[in-house]
């Protein structure tokens, strides 16, 4: 039987092992290919930022924003709190 602390430890290890990727320009040729590559490779969790929607079969969290529009970027900044660089 698994104890509560063992379950918590397992969740913590899984969180540490998960890698986050932000692909800026994910609707473009290079960005789309990178999303497909990372999306098929555990342990990556992919987020995309572009003006247009992302057309891909892999699971990706897409945020629509224009990099030249400061207001849009500030409005979606919380979406990327787990992205470091």
C-alpha positions in Angstrom: 0.0 0.0 0.0 1.3 3.5 -0.9 1.5 6.1 1.9 0.5 9.7 1.5 4.1 10.8 1.8 5.2 8.3 -0.9 2.5 9.6 -3.3 3.6 13.2 -2.6 7.2 12.3 -3.2 6.3 10.6 -6.5 4.3 13.7 -7.6 7.3 15.9 -6.7 9.7 13.8 -8.7 7.4 13.9 -11.7 7.1 17.7 -11.5 10.9 18.0 -11.4 11.3 15.7 -14.4 8.7 17.6 -16.5 10.4 20.1 -18.8 8.6 23.2 -20.1 9.3 24.6 -23.5 8.0 27.9 -24.9 8.0 28.1 -28.7 7.6 31.6 -29.9 6.3 31.6 -33.4 4.8 28.2 -33.1 2.5 28.7 -36.1 5.5 29.1 -38.4 7.5 26.5 -40.2 10.4 26.1 -37.7 8.2 26.7 -34.6 5.7 24.1 -35.8 8.4 21.5 -36.4 9.9 22.2 -33.0 6.5 21.8 -31.3 5.9 18.4 -33.1 9.4 17.2 -32.1 9.1 18.2 -28.5 5.5 17.2 -28.2 6.4 13.6 -29.1 9.3 13.5 -26.7 8.6 13.0 -23.0 9.0 14.7 -20.6 8.3 18.0 -22.5 5.3 20.1 -21.9 5.0 22.6 -24.8 3.5 26.1 -24.9 3.3 28.2 -28.0 3.1 32.0 -28.5 2.1 33.3 -31.9 -0.4 35.5 -33.5 -2.0 32.6 -35.4 -3.3 29.3 -34.0 -0.9 26.3 -34.0 -1.9 23.5 -36.4 -0.4 20.4 -34.9 -1.6 17.0 -33.7 0.4 17.1 -30.5 -0.9 18.5 -27.2 0.2 22.1 -26.9 -1.0 25.1 -24.9 -1.3 27.9 -27.4 -1.5 31.6 -26.4 -2.4 34.1 -29.2 -0.5 37.4 -28.9 1.6 39.7 -31.0 5.1 40.2 -29.8 4.9 43.9 -30.8 1.9 44.5 -28.7 3.0 45.1 -25.1 -0.6 45.1 -23.7 -1.2 41.6 -25.2 2.0 40.3 -23.8 1.3 41.7 -20.3 -2.2 40.2 -20.4 -0.8 36.7 -21.1 2.4 36.8 -18.9 0.9 34.6 -16.2 0.6 31.8 -18.8 4.4 31.5 -18.8 5.2 31.7 -15.1 6.9 28.2 -15.3 9.2 29.2 -18.3 12.6 30.4 -17.1 14.5 31.2 -20.3 
